[in-house]
Amino acid sequence: MPEGIEEVEVWIPPLLTQLDVEGILGAMTSVRLVQTVTAGVEQYRPYLPKGAVLCNARGVHDAGTAEWAVGAMIAVLREFPGFVDAQRAGEWTYHHTGVLADSTVLIVGYGSIGAALDRRLEPFEVEVVRVARSAREGVHGMDELPALLPEADVVVLLVPATAATAGMVDAAFLARMKDGAVLVNAARGGVVDTDALVAELKTGRLRAALDVTAPEPLPEGHPLWSAPGVLITPHVAGSTPASGRRTLRLIRAQIGRYVAGEPLINVITDSY
């Protein structure tokens, strides 16, 4: 911790760094604003000092995460990882693959990233089904999810990490998914029961694309590494130049508001 940390009023934690959040916030006795550079705030909420305001980076990672989700589902459906393996082995493995066109894509957690993904899916000739915590026009409520799962060819997870979403993708959830469906997780690793997912992948009934895992980082030798039909990237969906530029714009605007005593944006008032 830097000298004078007890005088810090505004803290902007770095992206994807293992931090002693409890210790840092405990030492920041003057902190009034914690501005994250992530959409998720689950690691900060339990330790936020009384009187301090917590704000997230809603919107800055929408483009990168949505783009990753489209690329990931296409990569799995068109079997790109298998073709890369064949290329390295010098093998010409011609065969038909799946395709995104004419598919039903179920977005679970329809917020700003979900809307960005929706826009990017428009040219791909798919049916998009939307699910959020609360139902609204064009968006189903979470209570309708069990009935929607069997019809989806691709299920994209974009929910925040909360007590309600922890382990929500369990064996029963996965069992409701149709044969051959693809699970795409761009949310948090803890949303998925890893053991249940590995068991399904081993049967070959489902496939998956994961940017997040539980545990994370995924340790060497973990069965998820060698499970069939899974594409894993190391939490990079939002790690792009676009996200960096948008983060700087958000921070600049937020600090300006703070100094001027104006209302802050992206204030967290509930679990997210």
C-alpha positions in Angstrom: 0.0 0.0 0.0 1.3 3.5 -0.8 2.2 6.0 1.9 -0.8 8.1 2.8 -3.4 5.5 1.8 -5.6 6.7 4.7 -6.1 10.0 2.8 -7.3 8.4 -0.4 -10.9 9.5 -1.3 -11.2 7.7 -4.7 -10.0 4.2 -5.5 -10.0 2.8 -9.0 -8.9 -0.9 -8.6 -6.9 -2.4 -11.5 -8.4 -4.9 -13.9 -8.2 -8.6 -13.1 -5.6 -8.4 -10.4 -5.6 -10.5 -7.2 -6.1 -7.9 -4.5 -6.5 -7.9 -0.7 -9.7 -5.9 -1.1 -10.7 -6.2 2.6 -7.3 -5.0 3.7 -7.0 -2.1 1.2 -10.5 -0.8 1.9 -9.9 -1.2 5.6 -6.9 1.1 5.4 -8.7 3.7 3.2 -10.4 5.4 6.1 -11.2 8.5 3.9 -12.5 6.7 0.9 -15.7 8.1 -0.6 -15.8 6.5 -4.0 -14.8 3.1 -5.3 -14.9 3.1 -9.1 -14.3 -0.4 -10.6 -13.1 -1.0 -14.2 -15.3 -4.1 -14.3 -19.0 -4.6 -14.6 -18.9 -7.1 -11.8 -18.5 -5.7 -8.2 -18.9 -8.9 -6.1 -15.5 -8.7 -4.6 -15.9 -5.1 -3.4 -19.5 -5.0 -2.0 -18.8 -6.9 1.2 -16.0 -4.6 2.3 -17.3 -1.2 1.2 -16.9 1.2 4.1 -20.0 3.0 5.4 -20.6 6.2 3.5 -18.6 5.2 0.5 -20.2 4.9 -3.0 -19.5 1.9 -5.3 -19.8 2.4 -9.0 -19.1 -0.1 -11.8 -17.9 0.1 -15.4 -21.2 -0.7 -17.0 -20.9 -0.3 -20.7 -17.2 -0.2 -21.2 -16.8 -3.9 -21.9 -20.0 -4.4 -23.9 -18.4 -4.4 -27.3 -15.5 -6.7 -26.4 -17.5 -9.2 -24.5 -20.3 -9.3 -27.1 -17.8 -9.7 -29.9 -16.1 -12.6 -28.0 -19.4 -14.3 -27.4 -20.2 -14.3 -31.2 -16.8 -15.5 -32.1 -16.8 -18.2 -29.5 -20.2 -19.6 -30.5 -19.1 -19.6 -34.2 -15.8 -21.3 -33.3 -17.5 -24.1 -31.5 -20.3 -24.6 -33.9 -18.0 -24.6 -36.9 -15.4 -26.7 -35.1 -12.5 -24.3 -35.5 -10.5 -25.8 -32.6 -10.6 -29.3 -34.2 -9.6 -27.9 -37.6 -6.6 -26.1 -35.9 -5.5 -29.4 -34.4 -5.8 -31.0 -37.8 -3.8 -28.2 -39.4 -1.0 -28.7 -36.9 -1.0 -32.4 -37.7 -1.1 -31.8 -41.4 -4.4 -33.6 -41.9 -7.2 -32.6 -44.3 -10.3 -33.6 -42.3 -13.2 -32.6 -44.5 -16.7 -33.0 -42.9 -19.8 -31.0 -42.4 -20.1 -28.9 -39.3 -22.8 -27.0 -37.4 -23.8 -23.5 -38.2 -25.1 -20.4 -36.4 -27.7 -19.6 -39.1 -31.2 -20.7 -38.2 -30.3 -21.3 -34.6 -32.0 -20.1 -31.4 -29.7 -18.1 -29.2 -30.8 -17.8 -25.6 -29.2 -14.8 -23.7 -29.4 -15.3 -20.0 -28.8 -12.0 -18.3 -30.1 -9.4 -20.7 -28.4 -6.2 -19.7 -26.2 -3.8 -21.6 -23.8 -6.6 -22.7 -26.8 -8.7 -23.7 -28.2 -5.9 -25.8 -24.8 -5.4 -27.5 -24.7 -9.1 -28.3 -28.2 -9.0 -29.6 -27.2 -6.2 -32.1 -24.2 -8.2 -33.3 -26.3 -11.3 -33.9 -28.8 -9.5 -36.2 -26.9 -10.4 -39.4 -26.6 -14.1 -38.6 -30.2 -15.1 -39.2 -30.8 -16.4 -35.7 -33.7 -16.2 -33.3 -32.7 -14.4 -30.1 -34.6 -15.2 -26.9 -33.9 -12.8 -24.0 -34.0 -13.6 -20.2 -33.4 -11.1 -17.4 -34.0 -11.0 -13.6 -37.4 -9.2 -14.3 -39.6 -9.7 -17.3 -40.3 -6.7 -19.6 -41.4 -6.2 -23.1 -39.5 -8.6 -25.3 -37.6 -10.1 -22.4 -38.6 -13.1 -20.3 -38.3 -13.3 -16.6 -35.8 -15.7 -14.9 -38.8 -17.9 -13.8 -39.4 -18.8 -17.4 -35.9 -20.0 -18.1 -36.5 -23.8 -17.4 -39.1 -23.9 -20.2 -36.9 -22.0 -22.6 -33.7 -24.0 -22.2 -34.8 -27.1 -24.3 -35.4 -24.9 -27.4 -32.1 -23.2 -27.4 -29.2 -24.2 -29.7 -26.8 -21.7 -27.9 -27.2 -20.6 -24.3 -25.1 -17.5 -23.5 -24.5 -16.6 -19.8 -24.2 -12.9 -19.0 -25.6 -12.8 -15.5 -23.8 -11.0 -12.7 -22.2 -12.9 -9.8 -24.8 -12.8 -7.0 -26.1 -15.2 -4.3 -29.0 -15.9 -6.7 -26.8 -16.8 -9.7 -24.1 -18.8 -7.8 -24.1 -22.4 -9.2 -27.4 -21.7 -11.2 -26.1 -23.7 -14.1 -26.2 -27.0 -12.3 -26.8 -30.6 -13.4 -30.6 -29.9 -13.7 -30.0 -26.8 -15.8 -27.6 -28.6 -18.2 -30.0 -31.6 -18.4 -32.7 -29.3 -19.8 -30.5 -28.1 -22.6 -31.1 -29.8 -25.9 -28.7 -32.4 -27.3 -25.8 -30.7 -29.2 -26.4 -27.3 -27.6 -23.5 -25.0 -26.8 -23.1 -23.3 -23.5 -21.2 -19.9 -23.7 -20.1 -18.4 -20.4 -19.0 -14.8 -20.5 -20.3 -14.1 -17.0 -18.4 -15.5 -14.0 -17.1 -19.0 -13.4 -19.1 -19.5 -10.2 -22.3 -19.3 -12.2 -21.6 -22.8 -13.5 -21.2 -26.0 -11.5 -17.9 -27.1 -13.0 -18.2 -30.8 -12.1 -21.7 -31.0 -13.6 -20.4 -29.3 -16.8 -17.4 -31.7 -17.1 -19.7 -34.6 -16.7 -22.0 -33.4 -19.6 -19.0 -32.6 -21.8 -17.6 -36.1 -21.3 -20.8 -37.6 -22.7 -20.5 -35.5 -25.8 -24.1 -34.3 -25.5 -23.2 -30.7 -24.9 -20.4 -28.4 -26.0 -19.1 -25.2 -24.3 -17.1 -22.0 -24.8 -15.8 -20.6 -21.6 -14.0 -17.3 -20.9 -14.4 -17.7 -17.2 -14.1 -20.8 -15.0 -14.3 -22.0 -11.4 -11.7 -22.1 -10.1 -9.9 -19.3 -11.9 -7.2 -19.4 -13.1 -7.9 -23.0 -14.1 -5.1 -25.0 -12.5 -2.9 -27.4 -14.5 -4.3 -30.9 -14.7 -7.9 -29.8 -14.1 -10.3 -32.1 -15.9 -11.9 -29.2 -17.7 -8.7 -28.7 -19.7 -9.1 -32.1 -21.4 -12.8 -32.3 -21.6 -14.1 -32.9 -25.1 -16.0 -30.2 -26.9 -14.9 -27.2 -24.9 -13.1 -24.0 -25.9 -11.4 -22.1 -23.1 -10.0 -18.6 -23.1 -8.4 -17.0 -20.0 -10.9 -14.3 -19.1 -10.0 -12.1 -22.1 -13.5 -11.2 -23.5 -13.3 -7.6 -22.2 -9.6 -7.2 -22.4 -9.4 -5.2 -25.6 -8.2 -1.7 -26.7 -11.8 -0.7 -27.1 -12.5 -1.5 -23.5 -9.4 0.4 -22.5 -10.4 3.5 -24.3 -14.0 3.4 -22.9 -12.7 2.8 -19.4 -10.6 5.9 -19.6 -13.5 8.0 -20.8 -15.7 6.7 -18.0 -13.0 7.4 -15.3 -12.4 10.9 -16.7 -16.1 11.6 -16.6 -16.7 10.1 -13.2 -13.8 12.0 -11.6 -15.1 15.2 -13.1 -18.5 14.5 -11.6 -16.9 13.7 -8.2 -14.8 16.9 -8.1 -17.8 19.0 -9.1 -20.1 17.4 -6.6 -22.4 16.2 -9.4 -24.4 12.9 -9.3 -22.2 9.9 -10.1 -23.0 7.4 -12.8 -23.2 3.6 -12.6 -23.9 3.7 -8.9 -24.5 0.2 -7.4 -27.6 0.3 -5.2 -28.4 -3.4 -5.0 -26.4 -6.6 -5.7 -25.3 -5.1 -9.0 
